[in-house]
């Protein structure tokens, strides 16, 4: 029989793994799109700057959200540990 604590730890690890898989998959898709657009012809300097800007914003949005969730998860863990220790 699995205790409540171990079920919580399994669910927590699964959540972290899912977030890492989501972020890495999204990053790979964005890089693939960026490379595909880079090989399209013709493109000018303005096109390249626009593509890089869009890619950078998308990258920041994905990983910014990912790191925000990690920070939030760490804060929740600290509060949970403080409550359990009392």
Biotite code that builds the C-alpha atoms (Angstrom):
import biotite.structure as struc

atoms = struc.array([
    struc.Atom([0.000, 0.000, 0.000], chain_id="A", res_id=1, res_name="UNK", atom_name="CA", element="C"),
    struc.Atom([1.355, 3.442, -0.949], chain_id="A", res_id=2, res_name="UNK", atom_name="CA", element="C"),
    struc.Atom([1.254, 6.071, 1.757], chain_id="A", res_id=3, res_name="UNK", atom_name="CA", element="C"),
    struc.Atom([-0.252, 9.503, 1.206], chain_id="A", res_id=4, res_name="UNK", atom_name="CA", element="C"),
    struc.Atom([3.247, 11.062, 1.336], chain_id="A", res_id=5, res_name="UNK", atom_name="CA", element="C"),
    struc.Atom([4.598, 8.767, -1.384], chain_id="A", res_id=6, res_name="UNK", atom_name="CA", element="C"),
    struc.Atom([1.564, 9.422, -3.582], chain_id="A", res_id=7, res_name="UNK", atom_name="CA", element="C"),
    struc.Atom([2.208, 13.156, -3.164], chain_id="A", res_id=8, res_name="UNK", atom_name="CA", element="C"),
    struc.Atom([5.883, 12.730, -4.064], chain_id="A", res_id=9, res_name="UNK", atom_name="CA", element="C"),
    struc.Atom([5.010, 10.670, -7.148], chain_id="A", res_id=10, res_name="UNK", atom_name="CA", element="C"),
    struc.Atom([2.484, 13.258, -8.338], chain_id="A", res_id=11, res_name="UNK", atom_name="CA", element="C"),
    struc.Atom([4.963, 16.068, -7.655], chain_id="A", res_id=12, res_name="UNK", atom_name="CA", element="C"),
    struc.Atom([7.765, 14.392, -9.630], chain_id="A", res_id=13, res_name="UNK", atom_name="CA", element="C"),
    struc.Atom([5.373, 13.638, -12.464], chain_id="A", res_id=14, res_name="UNK", atom_name="CA", element="C"),
    struc.Atom([4.357, 17.324, -12.590], chain_id="A", res_id=15, res_name="UNK", atom_name="CA", element="C"),
    struc.Atom([7.995, 18.456, -12.796], chain_id="A", res_id=16, res_name="UNK", atom_name="CA", element="C"),
    struc.Atom([8.774, 15.922, -15.506], chain_id="A", res_id=17, res_name="UNK", atom_name="CA", element="C"),
    struc.Atom([5.766, 17.050, -17.520], chain_id="A", res_id=18, res_name="UNK", atom_name="CA", element="C"),
    struc.Atom([6.845, 20.703, -17.263], chain_id="A", res_id=19, res_name="UNK", atom_name="CA", element="C"),
    struc.Atom([10.391, 19.838, -18.389], chain_id="A", res_id=20, res_name="UNK", atom_name="CA", element="C"),
    struc.Atom([9.084, 17.763, -21.311], chain_id="A", res_id=21, res_name="UNK", atom_name="CA", element="C"),
    struc.Atom([6.694, 20.554, -22.314], chain_id="A", res_id=22, res_name="UNK", atom_name="CA", element="C"),
    struc.Atom([9.414, 23.214, -22.220], chain_id="A", res_id=23, res_name="UNK", atom_name="CA", element="C"),
    struc.Atom([11.966, 21.119, -24.109], chain_id="A", res_id=24, res_name="UNK", atom_name="CA", element="C"),
    struc.Atom([9.431, 20.040, -26.754], chain_id="A", res_id=25, res_name="UNK", atom_name="CA", element="C"),
    struc.Atom([8.249, 23.616, -27.266], chain_id="A", res_id=26, res_name="UNK", atom_name="CA", element="C"),
    struc.Atom([11.832, 24.810, -27.531], chain_id="A", res_id=27, res_name="UNK", atom_name="CA", element="C"),
    struc.Atom([12.610, 22.135, -30.148], chain_id="A", res_id=28, res_name="UNK", atom_name="CA", element="C"),
    struc.Atom([9.522, 23.112, -32.174], chain_id="A", res_id=29, res_name="UNK", atom_name="CA", element="C"),
    struc.Atom([10.465, 26.810, -32.034], chain_id="A", res_id=30, res_name="UNK", atom_name="CA", element="C"),
    struc.Atom([14.033, 26.057, -33.143], chain_id="A", res_id=31, res_name="UNK", atom_name="CA", element="C"),
    struc.Atom([12.701, 23.913, -35.992], chain_id="A", res_id=32, res_name="UNK", atom_name="CA", element="C"),
    struc.Atom([10.384, 26.707, -37.150], chain_id="A", res_id=33, res_name="UNK", atom_name="CA", element="C"),
    struc.Atom([13.211, 29.243, -36.831], chain_id="A", res_id=34, res_name="UNK", atom_name="CA", element="C"),
    struc.Atom([15.553, 27.093, -38.948], chain_id="A", res_id=35, res_name="UNK", atom_name="CA", element="C"),
    struc.Atom([12.843, 26.432, -41.553], chain_id="A", res_id=36, res_name="UNK", atom_name="CA", element="C"),
    struc.Atom([12.066, 30.138, -41.865], chain_id="A", res_id=37, res_name="UNK", atom_name="CA", element="C"),
    struc.Atom([15.806, 30.863, -42.059], chain_id="A", res_id=38, res_name="UNK", atom_name="CA", element="C"),
    struc.Atom([16.143, 28.684, -45.169], chain_id="A", res_id=39, res_name="UNK", atom_name="CA", element="C"),
    struc.Atom([13.154, 30.231, -46.956], chain_id="A", res_id=40, res_name="UNK", atom_name="CA", element="C"),
    struc.Atom([14.048, 32.472, -49.892], chain_id="A", res_id=41, res_name="UNK", atom_name="CA", element="C"),
    struc.Atom([14.187, 35.365, -50.452], chain_id="A", res_id=42, res_name="UNK", atom_name="CA", element="C"),
    struc.Atom([14.786, 37.115, -47.166], chain_id="A", res_id=43, res_name="UNK", atom_name="CA", element="C"),
    struc.Atom([16.220, 40.481, -46.374], chain_id="A", res_id=44, res_name="UNK", atom_name="CA", element="C"),
    struc.Atom([17.951, 41.824, -43.322], chain_id="A", res_id=45, res_name="UNK", atom_name="CA", element="C"),
    struc.Atom([14.637, 43.177, -42.000], chain_id="A", res_id=46, res_name="UNK", atom_name="CA", element="C"),
    struc.Atom([13.054, 39.738, -42.340], chain_id="A", res_id=47, res_name="UNK", atom_name="CA", element="C"),
    struc.Atom([15.908, 38.145, -40.411], chain_id="A", res_id=48, res_name="UNK", atom_name="CA", element="C"),
    struc.Atom([15.608, 40.728, -37.625], chain_id="A", res_id=49, res_name="UNK", atom_name="CA", element="C"),
    struc.Atom([11.846, 40.186, -37.433], chain_id="A", res_id=50, res_name="UNK", atom_name="CA", element="C"),
    struc.Atom([12.197, 36.407, -37.354], chain_id="A", res_id=51, res_name="UNK", atom_name="CA", element="C"),
    struc.Atom([14.826, 36.621, -34.619], chain_id="A", res_id=52, res_name="UNK", atom_name="CA", element="C"),
    struc.Atom([12.681, 39.028, -32.610], chain_id="A", res_id=53, res_name="UNK", atom_name="CA", element="C"),
    struc.Atom([9.605, 36.798, -32.852], chain_id="A", res_id=54, res_name="UNK", atom_name="CA", element="C"),
    struc.Atom([11.671, 33.749, -31.922], chain_id="A", res_id=55, res_name="UNK", atom_name="CA", element="C"),
    struc.Atom([13.206, 35.557, -28.933], chain_id="A", res_id=56, res_name="UNK", atom_name="CA", element="C"),
    struc.Atom([9.811, 36.686, -27.638], chain_id="A", res_id=57, res_name="UNK", atom_name="CA", element="C"),
    struc.Atom([8.380, 33.184, -28.029], chain_id="A", res_id=58, res_name="UNK", atom_name="CA", element="C"),
    struc.Atom([11.409, 31.675, -26.274], chain_id="A", res_id=59, res_name="UNK", atom_name="CA", element="C"),
    struc.Atom([11.108, 34.114, -23.379], chain_id="A", res_id=60, res_name="UNK", atom_name="CA", element="C"),
    struc.Atom([7.378, 33.453, -23.076], chain_id="A", res_id=61, res_name="UNK", atom_name="CA", element="C"),
    struc.Atom([7.796, 29.679, -22.925], chain_id="A", res_id=62, res_name="UNK", atom_name="CA", element="C"),
    struc.Atom([10.761, 29.574, -20.594], chain_id="A", res_id=63, res_name="UNK", atom_name="CA", element="C"),
    struc.Atom([9.613, 32.548, -18.547], chain_id="A", res_id=64, res_name="UNK", atom_name="CA", element="C"),
    struc.Atom([6.378, 30.702, -17.832], chain_id="A", res_id=65, res_name="UNK", atom_name="CA", element="C"),
    struc.Atom([8.301, 27.512, -17.079], chain_id="A", res_id=66, res_name="UNK", atom_name="CA", element="C"),
    struc.Atom([10.647, 29.212, -14.603], chain_id="A", res_id=67, res_name="UNK", atom_name="CA", element="C"),
    struc.Atom([7.768, 31.110, -13.016], chain_id="A", res_id=68, res_name="UNK", atom_name="CA", element="C"),
    struc.Atom([6.031, 27.784, -12.370], chain_id="A", res_id=69, res_name="UNK", atom_name="CA", element="C"),
    struc.Atom([9.225, 26.335, -10.896], chain_id="A", res_id=70, res_name="UNK", atom_name="CA", element="C"),
    struc.Atom([9.597, 29.314, -8.557], chain_id="A", res_id=71, res_name="UNK", atom_name="CA", element="C"),
    struc.Atom([5.940, 29.040, -7.545], chain_id="A", res_id=72, res_name="UNK", atom_name="CA", element="C"),
    struc.Atom([6.360, 25.302, -6.928], chain_id="A", res_id=73, res_name="UNK", atom_name="CA", element="C"),
    struc.Atom([9.434, 25.963, -4.756], chain_id="A", res_id=74, res_name="UNK", atom_name="CA", element="C"),
    struc.Atom([7.521, 28.567, -2.743], chain_id="A", res_id=75, res_name="UNK", atom_name="CA", element="C"),
    struc.Atom([4.634, 26.136, -2.203], chain_id="A", res_id=76, res_name="UNK", atom_name="CA", element="C"),
    struc.Atom([7.100, 23.489, -1.025], chain_id="A", res_id=77, res_name="UNK", atom_name="CA", element="C"),
    struc.Atom([8.666, 25.903, 1.470], chain_id="A", res_id=78, res_name="UNK", atom_name="CA", element="C"),
    struc.Atom([5.270, 26.845, 2.882], chain_id="A", res_id=79, res_name="UNK", atom_name="CA", element="C"),
    struc.Atom([4.283, 23.170, 3.072], chain_id="A", res_id=80, res_name="UNK", atom_name="CA", element="C"),
    struc.Atom([7.519, 22.299, 4.871], chain_id="A", res_id=81, res_name="UNK", atom_name="CA", element="C"),
    struc.Atom([7.010, 25.166, 7.328], chain_id="A", res_id=82, res_name="UNK", atom_name="CA", element="C"),
    struc.Atom([3.439, 24.067, 8.036], chain_id="A", res_id=83, res_name="UNK", atom_name="CA", element="C"),
    struc.Atom([4.447, 20.418, 8.495], chain_id="A", res_id=84, res_name="UNK", atom_name="CA", element="C"),
    struc.Atom([7.306, 21.313, 10.844], chain_id="A", res_id=85, res_name="UNK", atom_name="CA", element="C"),
    struc.Atom([4.984, 23.119, 13.304], chain_id="A", res_id=86, res_name="UNK", atom_name="CA", element="C"),
])
